[in-house]
């Protein structure tokens, strides 16, 4: 049930959470992300502000569970641009 709600929220926001190797997020990674939320609060919200100085824009829960959040709209725009460049050549 929780997974369905999470997927609907991700779809509505146009994002997807995947593991660093590109695979779908595992159950173990989901637990790691929830633990990461707790770590973010325990560090005085520093774990959540980490996005501002991290090169990959990962929050603490992403680092703990080896995941990344991708923007699907931006990814689709990039793919379309690459296709247009390939057609132009």
C-alpha positions in Angstrom: 0.0 0.0 0.0 2.8 2.4 1.0 4.6 1.6 -2.3 1.6 2.6 -4.3 1.2 5.9 -2.5 4.9 6.6 -3.0 4.8 5.8 -6.7 1.8 8.0 -7.2 3.6 10.9 -5.4 6.7 10.3 -7.5 4.6 10.3 -10.7 2.8 13.5 -9.7 6.1 15.3 -8.9 7.8 13.9 -12.1 10.6 12.2 -10.2 11.9 8.7 -9.7 14.2 7.2 -7.1 16.6 4.7 -8.4 19.8 3.0 -7.1 23.1 4.3 -8.3 23.5 1.4 -10.7 20.3 2.4 -12.4 18.2 -0.5 -11.0 14.9 -0.1 -9.3 15.1 0.7 -5.6 15.3 -2.4 -3.5 13.4 -3.0 -0.2 16.7 -2.7 1.7 17.3 0.7 0.1 13.8 1.9 1.1 14.6 1.1 4.7 17.9 2.9 4.4 16.1 5.9 3.0 13.7 6.0 5.9 16.7 5.6 8.3 18.3 8.5 6.5 15.4 10.7 7.2 15.9 10.1 10.9 19.6 10.8 10.5 18.8 14.1 8.7 16.7 15.2 11.7 19.3 14.0 14.2 22.0 16.1 12.6 20.0 19.2 13.1 18.6 19.2 9.5 22.2 19.3 8.2 21.6 16.1 6.3 18.8 17.8 4.4 20.8 20.9 3.7 23.6 18.7 2.3 22.0 19.1 -1.1 23.4 22.6 -1.4 27.1 21.6 -1.3 27.0 18.0 -2.5 28.3 17.6 -6.1 25.6 15.0 -6.9 22.8 16.9 -5.0 22.2 13.9 -2.8 20.6 14.2 0.6 21.8 12.1 3.5 19.1 9.4 2.9 20.4 9.0 -0.7 24.0 8.5 0.5 23.0 6.0 3.1 20.9 3.9 0.7 23.0 4.5 -2.5 20.1 6.0 -4.3 19.6 9.1 -6.4 16.4 11.1 -7.3 16.1 11.9 -11.0 13.9 14.5 -12.6 12.0 12.7 -15.4 11.0 15.8 -17.2 14.6 17.0 -17.5 15.7 13.5 -18.6 13.1 13.4 -21.4 14.1 16.9 -22.6 17.7 15.8 -22.7 16.8 12.6 -24.7 14.8 14.7 -27.2 17.7 17.1 -27.6 20.1 14.3 -28.2 17.7 12.7 -30.8 17.4 16.1 -32.6 21.1 16.5 -32.7 21.6 12.9 -34.0 19.0 13.6 -36.8 20.7 16.9 -37.7 24.0 15.1 -38.3 
